[in-house]
Amino acid sequence: MSNTTPRPSAPDTPVRHPLSLLKPPASIRRTAERCAGLLRHPRARIRVTPGWQAPSTTVVLPAGTATVFVSRHRVSPAMWRALTKAGVSTAAPTAPLHLVTLSAVTETDHLHGTLRDMTVSVHSLFRQILAPRPDPTNSRGPDTDADRSRPGGTEWVGSESCGRLHADGQSLEWTWHALLTAEQLERRPSPGAAGPGTGGSNGVAA
Protein backbone atom coordinates (compact mmCIF):
# COMPACT_ATOMS: atom_id res chain seq x y z
CA MET A 1 0.00 0.00 0.00
CA SER A 2 1.45 3.33 -1.03
CA ASN A 3 -0.13 5.38 1.72
CA THR A 4 1.66 5.82 5.01
CA THR A 5 -0.31 4.50 7.97
CA PRO A 6 -0.59 7.27 10.58
CA ARG A 7 0.52 6.59 14.13
CA PRO A 8 -2.46 5.94 16.42
CA SER A 9 -3.15 8.65 18.94
CA ALA A 10 -3.40 7.97 22.65
CA PRO A 11 -6.88 6.86 23.82
CA ASP A 12 -7.39 10.09 25.77
CA THR A 13 -6.31 12.37 22.93
CA PRO A 14 -9.20 14.48 21.58
CA VAL A 15 -10.09 13.52 18.02
CA ARG A 16 -9.62 16.48 15.69
CA HIS A 17 -9.86 16.02 11.93
CA PRO A 18 -11.22 19.25 10.40
CA LEU A 19 -12.41 17.73 7.11
CA SER A 20 -14.70 15.34 8.99
CA LEU A 21 -16.44 18.39 10.49
CA LEU A 22 -17.89 19.32 7.10
CA LYS A 23 -21.58 18.62 6.57
CA PRO A 24 -21.75 14.95 5.52
CA PRO A 25 -23.71 13.73 2.49
CA ALA A 26 -27.17 12.27 3.02
CA SER A 27 -25.81 8.74 2.52
CA ILE A 28 -23.54 9.06 5.56
CA ARG A 29 -26.36 10.50 7.66
CA ARG A 30 -28.58 7.53 6.76
CA THR A 31 -25.78 5.09 7.50
CA ALA A 32 -25.14 6.80 10.85
CA GLU A 33 -28.82 6.41 11.79
CA ARG A 34 -28.57 2.68 11.07
CA CYS A 35 -25.42 2.33 13.20
CA ALA A 36 -26.97 4.41 16.01
CA GLY A 37 -29.94 2.04 15.96
CA LEU A 38 -27.58 -0.90 16.45
CA LEU A 39 -25.89 0.92 19.32
CA ARG A 40 -29.21 1.39 21.13
CA HIS A 41 -30.09 -2.28 20.76
CA PRO A 42 -29.61 -4.46 23.89
CA ARG A 43 -27.21 -6.74 21.98
CA ALA A 44 -24.73 -3.84 21.79
CA ARG A 45 -24.17 -3.93 25.55
CA ILE A 46 -20.90 -5.76 26.21
CA ARG A 47 -21.36 -9.09 27.98
CA VAL A 48 -18.61 -11.27 29.39
CA THR A 49 -20.24 -14.42 28.07
CA PRO A 50 -19.08 -17.01 25.52
CA GLY A 51 -20.15 -16.23 22.00
CA TRP A 52 -20.95 -12.54 22.51
CA GLN A 53 -20.00 -10.38 19.53
CA ALA A 54 -20.46 -6.68 18.97
CA PRO A 55 -23.25 -5.99 16.45
CA SER A 56 -21.88 -5.05 13.05
CA THR A 57 -23.05 -3.80 9.69
CA THR A 58 -21.42 -3.35 6.30
CA VAL A 59 -21.41 0.27 5.13
CA VAL A 60 -20.57 1.92 1.83
CA LEU A 61 -18.74 5.20 2.37
CA PRO A 62 -17.57 7.75 -0.21
CA ALA A 63 -13.99 6.45 0.06
CA GLY A 64 -14.63 2.73 0.44
CA THR A 65 -16.58 -0.14 1.99
CA ALA A 66 -16.14 -1.07 5.65
CA THR A 67 -17.62 -3.17 8.43
CA VAL A 68 -18.64 -1.09 11.44
CA PHE A 69 -18.82 -2.63 14.93
CA VAL A 70 -20.64 -0.89 17.80
CA SER A 71 -20.69 -1.68 21.52
CA ARG A 72 -21.25 -0.02 24.88
CA HIS A 73 -21.05 -0.64 28.62
CA ARG A 74 -21.98 1.25 31.77
CA VAL A 75 -19.23 3.14 33.56
CA SER A 76 -19.01 4.52 37.08
CA PRO A 77 -18.67 8.17 38.10
CA ALA A 78 -15.05 7.38 39.02
CA MET A 79 -14.35 6.20 35.47
CA TRP A 80 -16.10 9.31 34.12
CA ARG A 81 -13.76 11.50 36.20
CA ALA A 82 -10.71 9.53 35.04
CA LEU A 83 -11.60 9.86 31.35
CA THR A 84 -12.67 13.49 31.47
CA LYS A 85 -9.88 14.40 33.92
CA ALA A 86 -12.46 16.07 36.13
CA GLY A 87 -11.58 16.88 39.72
CA VAL A 88 -12.83 14.79 42.62
CA SER A 89 -15.12 17.64 43.65
CA THR A 90 -16.74 17.74 40.19
CA ALA A 91 -20.14 16.07 40.15
CA ALA A 92 -20.63 13.45 37.45
CA PRO A 93 -23.79 13.62 35.32
CA THR A 94 -26.79 12.21 37.15
CA ALA A 95 -27.87 10.12 34.14
CA PRO A 96 -26.25 6.68 33.71
CA LEU A 97 -23.06 6.86 31.64
CA HIS A 98 -22.00 4.53 28.85
CA LEU A 99 -18.58 4.07 27.27
CA VAL A 100 -19.29 3.59 23.56
CA THR A 101 -16.84 1.98 21.15
CA LEU A 102 -17.11 2.43 17.38
CA SER A 103 -14.78 0.51 15.07
CA ALA A 104 -14.56 0.39 11.29
CA VAL A 105 -12.53 -2.27 9.48
CA THR A 106 -11.86 -2.41 5.76
CA GLU A 107 -9.66 -4.37 3.39
CA THR A 108 -6.96 -2.32 1.68
CA ASP A 109 -8.31 -3.31 -1.74
CA HIS A 110 -11.77 -1.97 -0.79
CA LEU A 111 -10.57 1.63 -0.71
CA HIS A 112 -11.91 3.87 -3.47
CA GLY A 113 -9.40 6.60 -2.72
CA THR A 114 -6.48 7.36 -0.44
CA LEU A 115 -6.11 6.37 3.19
CA ARG A 116 -6.66 10.02 4.10
CA ASP A 117 -9.96 10.05 2.17
CA MET A 118 -11.13 6.92 3.99
CA THR A 119 -10.15 8.39 7.36
CA VAL A 120 -12.26 11.47 6.64
CA SER A 121 -15.20 9.24 5.60
CA VAL A 122 -14.96 7.06 8.70
CA HIS A 123 -14.55 9.98 11.10
CA SER A 124 -17.46 11.79 9.48
CA LEU A 125 -19.59 8.68 10.02
CA PHE A 126 -18.47 8.33 13.64
CA ARG A 127 -19.28 11.99 14.32
CA GLN A 128 -22.78 11.50 12.91
CA ILE A 129 -23.37 8.38 15.01
CA LEU A 130 -22.50 10.34 18.15
CA ALA A 131 -24.27 13.53 17.05
CA PRO A 132 -27.62 14.61 18.51
CA ARG A 133 -30.69 14.22 16.36
CA PRO A 134 -31.78 17.41 14.58
CA ASP A 135 -34.02 19.71 16.64
CA PRO A 136 -37.05 20.46 14.44
CA THR A 137 -37.86 23.55 16.52
CA ASN A 138 -34.26 24.82 16.30
CA SER A 139 -34.63 25.81 19.95
CA ARG A 140 -30.88 25.70 20.52
CA GLY A 141 -30.11 27.95 17.59
CA PRO A 142 -27.38 27.24 15.03
CA ASP A 143 -24.52 24.92 15.94
CA THR A 144 -21.34 26.57 17.17
CA ASP A 145 -17.78 25.56 16.31
CA ALA A 146 -17.54 23.94 19.74
CA ASP A 147 -20.66 21.86 19.04
CA ARG A 148 -19.18 20.59 15.79
CA SER A 149 -15.72 19.84 17.20
CA ARG A 150 -17.05 17.52 19.92
CA PRO A 151 -19.73 15.20 18.51
CA GLY A 152 -23.14 15.56 20.07
CA GLY A 153 -21.90 17.38 23.15
CA THR A 154 -20.42 14.09 24.33
CA GLU A 155 -18.56 14.09 27.64
CA TRP A 156 -15.35 12.70 26.09
CA VAL A 157 -14.15 11.33 22.76
CA GLY A 158 -10.85 9.55 22.14
CA SER A 159 -9.19 7.70 19.27
CA GLU A 160 -7.50 4.35 19.82
CA SER A 161 -6.52 3.69 16.22
CA CYS A 162 -6.62 5.71 13.01
CA GLY A 163 -6.17 3.67 9.85
CA ARG A 164 -4.06 1.11 11.73
CA LEU A 165 -2.75 -1.63 9.47
CA HIS A 166 -3.45 -5.09 10.88
CA ALA A 167 -0.75 -7.73 11.11
CA ASP A 168 -2.13 -9.45 8.01
CA GLY A 169 -1.12 -6.40 5.98
CA GLN A 170 -4.51 -6.41 4.25
CA SER A 171 -6.97 -4.69 6.59
CA LEU A 172 -7.19 -1.27 8.25
CA GLU A 173 -8.96 -0.24 11.44
CA TRP A 174 -10.32 2.98 12.93
CA THR A 175 -11.60 3.01 16.53
CA TRP A 176 -13.21 5.74 18.61
CA HIS A 177 -14.38 5.67 22.22
CA ALA A 178 -16.91 8.12 23.62
CA LEU A 179 -18.82 8.78 26.83
CA LEU A 180 -22.57 9.18 26.36
CA THR A 181 -25.29 9.64 28.93
CA ALA A 182 -28.31 7.35 28.80
CA GLU A 183 -30.35 10.27 27.47
CA GLN A 184 -27.92 10.81 24.58
CA LEU A 185 -27.77 7.09 23.86
CA GLU A 186 -31.53 6.59 23.85
CA ARG A 187 -32.38 9.61 21.73
CA ARG A 188 -35.12 8.95 19.22
CA PRO A 189 -34.04 8.40 15.61
CA SER A 190 -35.02 10.80 12.88
CA PRO A 191 -38.22 10.03 10.93
CA GLY A 192 -37.66 7.32 8.34
CA ALA A 193 -34.42 6.07 9.92
CA ALA A 194 -33.70 2.36 9.65
CA GLY A 195 -34.22 0.35 12.79
CA PRO A 196 -32.01 -2.37 14.27
CA GLY A 197 -31.42 -5.38 12.06
CA THR A 198 -31.80 -3.59 8.72
CA GLY A 199 -29.30 -2.87 6.02
CA GLY A 200 -27.14 -5.97 6.33
CA SER A 201 -26.61 -5.82 10.09
CA ASN A 202 -25.11 -8.73 11.97
CA GLY A 203 -26.07 -10.07 15.37
CA VAL A 204 -29.41 -8.25 15.73
CA ALA A 205 -32.73 -9.79 14.84
CA ALA A 206 -34.96 -7.86 12.47
RODO-2510 file (C-alpha; in nm, 4 decimals, decimal comma):
residues 206
     n   res          X          Y          Z
     1     m     0,0000     0,0000     0,0000
     2     s     0,1455     0,3330    -0,1033
     3     n    -0,0129     0,5384     0,1724
     4     t     0,1659     0,5823     0,5013
     5     t    -0,0307     0,4499     0,7965
     6     p    -0,0595     0,7268     1,0582
     7     r     0,0520     0,6593     1,4125
     8     p    -0,2458     0,5940     1,6421
     9     s    -0,3155     0,8653     1,8943
    10     a    -0,3400     0,7967     2,2654
    11     p    -0,6884     0,6859     2,3818
    12     d    -0,7394     1,0092     2,5772
    13     t    -0,6309     1,2371     2,2935
    14     p    -0,9205     1,4482     2,1579
    15     v    -1,0093     1,3518     1,8022
    16     r    -0,9623     1,6479     1,5689
    17     h    -0,9858     1,6015     1,1934
    18     p    -1,1217     1,9253     1,0396
    19     l    -1,2411     1,7732     0,7114
    20     s    -1,4699     1,5340     0,8990
    21     l    -1,6441     1,8387     1,0489
    22     l    -1,7890     1,9316     0,7102
    23     k    -2,1581     1,8616     0,6574
    24     p    -2,1754     1,4949     0,5516
    25     p    -2,3707     1,3735     0,2487
    26     a    -2,7168     1,2271     0,3019
    27     s    -2,5814     0,8742     0,2515
    28     i    -2,3536     0,9056     0,5559
    29     r    -2,6360     1,0497     0,7658
    30     r    -2,8583     0,7533     0,6764
    31     t    -2,5775     0,5086     0,7505
    32     a    -2,5143     0,6797     1,0848
    33     e    -2,8820     0,6409     1,1790
    34     r    -2,8566     0,2682     1,1070
    35     c    -2,5422     0,2334     1,3202
    36     a    -2,6972     0,4408     1,6012
    37     g    -2,9945     0,2037     1,5964
    38     l    -2,7584    -0,0900     1,6449
    39     l    -2,5888     0,0921     1,9315
    40     r    -2,9212     0,1394     2,1134
    41     h    -3,0092    -0,2284     2,0756
    42     p    -2,9611    -0,4465     2,3886
    43     r    -2,7210    -0,6736     2,1981
    44     a    -2,4727    -0,3845     2,1792
    45     r    -2,4171    -0,3935     2,5548
    46     i    -2,0896    -0,5757     2,6210
    47     r    -2,1357    -0,9088     2,7978
    48     v    -1,8615    -1,1269     2,9395
    49     t    -2,0239    -1,4421     2,8065
    50     p    -1,9083    -1,7006     2,5519
    51     g    -2,0153    -1,6229     2,1997
    52     w    -2,0950    -1,2539     2,2506
    53     q    -2,0003    -1,0379     1,9533
    54     a    -2,0458    -0,6678     1,8970
    55     p    -2,3252    -0,5994     1,6449
    56     s    -2,1881    -0,5049     1,3052
    57     t    -2,3053    -0,3796     0,9693
    58     t    -2,1420    -0,3346     0,6296
    59     v    -2,1414     0,0269     0,5133
    60     v    -2,0566     0,1917     0,1832
    61     l    -1,8741     0,5201     0,2369
    62     p    -1,7568     0,7746    -0,0211
    63     a    -1,3989     0,6447     0,0061
    64     g    -1,4627     0,2726     0,0442
    65     t    -1,6577    -0,0139     0,1994
    66     a    -1,6143    -0,1069     0,5654
    67     t    -1,7622    -0,3175     0,8425
    68     v    -1,8644    -0,1086     1,1441
    69     f    -1,8822    -0,2626     1,4929
    70     v    -2,0643    -0,0890     1,7797
    71     s    -2,0686    -0,1685     2,1517
    72     r    -2,1246    -0,0018     2,4885
    73     h    -2,1053    -0,0637     2,8615
    74     r    -2,1982     0,1245     3,1768
    75     v    -1,9231     0,3135     3,3563
    76     s    -1,9006     0,4520     3,7082
    77     p    -1,8671     0,8169     3,8102
    78     a    -1,5049     0,7377     3,9019
    79     m    -1,4350     0,6202     3,5466
    80     w    -1,6096     0,9313     3,4118
    81     r    -1,3762     1,1501     3,6196
    82     a    -1,0712     0,9533     3,5044
    83     l    -1,1596     0,9862     3,1354
    84     t    -1,2669     1,3493     3,1473
    85     k    -0,9881     1,4399     3,3917
    86     a    -1,2463     1,6068     3,6133
    87     g    -1,1584     1,6876     3,9723
    88     v    -1,2833     1,4786     4,2623
    89     s    -1,5119     1,7637     4,3649
    90     t    -1,6741     1,7739     4,0192
    91     a    -2,0136     1,6071     4,0148
    92     a    -2,0629     1,3447     3,7447
    93     p    -2,3792     1,3620     3,5317
    94     t    -2,6792     1,2214     3,7147
    95     a    -2,7872     1,0121     3,4141
    96     p    -2,6249     0,6682     3,3708
    97     l    -2,3056     0,6860     3,1644
    98     h    -2,1999     0,4531     2,8850
    99     l    -1,8585     0,4067     2,7269
   100     v    -1,9285     0,3595     2,3564
   101     t    -1,6839     0,1975     2,1149
   102     l    -1,7114     0,2432     1,7384
   103     s    -1,4784     0,0507     1,5065
   104     a    -1,4561     0,0390     1,1286
   105     v    -1,2530    -0,2273     0,9480
   106     t    -1,1860    -0,2412     0,5758
   107     e    -0,9658    -0,4369     0,3387
   108     t    -0,6956    -0,2324     0,1678
   109     d    -0,8309    -0,3312    -0,1738
   110     h    -1,1767    -0,1974    -0,0788
   111     l    -1,0566     0,1634    -0,0707
   112     h    -1,1915     0,3873    -0,3471
   113     g    -0,9396     0,6603    -0,2724
   114     t    -0,6478     0,7358    -0,0436
   115     l    -0,6109     0,6375     0,3193
   116     r    -0,6655     1,0022     0,4103
   117     d    -0,9956     1,0049     0,2174
   118     m    -1,1127     0,6921     0,3990
   119     t    -1,0147     0,8391     0,7356
   120     v    -1,2260     1,1470     0,6644
   121     s    -1,5203     0,9238     0,5596
   122     v    -1,4964     0,7057     0,8703
   123     h    -1,4552     0,9979     1,1099
   124     s    -1,7461     1,1794     0,9480
   125     l    -1,9593     0,8681     1,0024
   126     f    -1,8468     0,8332     1,3641
   127     r    -1,9281     1,1990     1,4324
   128     q    -2,2784     1,1498     1,2912
   129     i    -2,3366     0,8379     1,5011
   130     l    -2,2501     1,0345     1,8146
   131     a    -2,4269     1,3528     1,7049
   132     p    -2,7618     1,4609     1,8506
   133     r    -3,0688     1,4218     1,6357
   134     p    -3,1783     1,7409     1,4577
   135     d    -3,4017     1,9707     1,6642
   136     p    -3,7049     2,0464     1,4436
   137     t    -3,7859     2,3545     1,6522
   138     n    -3,4263     2,4825     1,6304
   139     s    -3,4628     2,5811     1,9955
   140     r    -3,0877     2,5702     2,0523
   141     g    -3,0107     2,7950     1,7589
   142     p    -2,7381     2,7242     1,5029
   143     d    -2,4519     2,4916     1,5941
   144     t    -2,1341     2,6574     1,7165
   145     d    -1,7778     2,5564     1,6306
   146     a    -1,7538     2,3944     1,9743
   147     d    -2,0656     2,1864     1,9040
   148     r    -1,9180     2,0586     1,5795
   149     s    -1,5724     1,9838     1,7199
   150     r    -1,7051     1,7521     1,9923
   151     p    -1,9729     1,5198     1,8512
   152     g    -2,3141     1,5557     2,0069
   153     g    -2,1899     1,7380     2,3148
   154     t    -2,0424     1,4093     2,4332
   155     e    -1,8563     1,4090     2,7638
   156     w    -1,5354     1,2700     2,6091
   157     v    -1,4147     1,1328     2,2758
   158     g    -1,0853     0,9554     2,2137
   159     s    -0,9195     0,7701     1,9273
   160     e    -0,7499     0,4348     1,9816
   161     s    -0,6522     0,3690     1,6217
   162     c    -0,6620     0,5708     1,3010
   163     g    -0,6170     0,3675     0,9851
   164     r    -0,4060     0,1115     1,1735
   165     l    -0,2750    -0,1633     0,9469
   166     h    -0,3455    -0,5093     1,0875
   167     a    -0,0746    -0,7734     1,1111
   168     d    -0,2133    -0,9447     0,8014
   169     g    -0,1123    -0,6395     0,5984
   170     q    -0,4511    -0,6407     0,4251
   171     s    -0,6972    -0,4693     0,6593
   172     l    -0,7188    -0,1270     0,8245
   173     e    -0,8964    -0,0237     1,1441
   174     w    -1,0325     0,2978     1,2934
   175     t    -1,1604     0,3006     1,6530
   176     w    -1,3214     0,5743     1,8615
   177     h    -1,4381     0,5665     2,2220
   178     a    -1,6913     0,8121     2,3624
   179     l    -1,8824     0,8781     2,6826
   180     l    -2,2573     0,9176     2,6362
   181     t    -2,5292     0,9643     2,8931
   182     a    -2,8306     0,7345     2,8795
   183     e    -3,0351     1,0270     2,7475
   184     q    -2,7924     1,0809     2,4581
   185     l    -2,7766     0,7092     2,3861
   186     e    -3,1528     0,6589     2,3854
   187     r    -3,2381     0,9607     2,1735
   188     r    -3,5118     0,8946     1,9224
   189     p    -3,4035     0,8402     1,5610
   190     s    -3,5016     1,0799     1,2877
   191     p    -3,8223     1,0026     1,0931
   192     g    -3,7662     0,7319     0,8339
   193     a    -3,4424     0,6065     0,9919
   194     a    -3,3699     0,2365     0,9647
   195     g    -3,4216     0,0347     1,2791
   196     p    -3,2005    -0,2365     1,4273
   197     g    -3,1422    -0,5376     1,2062
   198     t    -3,1802    -0,3588     0,8723
   199     g    -2,9298    -0,2869     0,6016
   200     g    -2,7136    -0,5966     0,6334
   201     s    -2,6607    -0,5820     1,0086
   202     n    -2,5110    -0,8725     1,1974
   203     g    -2,6069    -1,0073     1,5367
   204     v    -2,9410    -0,8252     1,5731
   205     a    -3,2734    -0,9794     1,4836
   206     a    -3,4956    -0,7856     1,2469
***
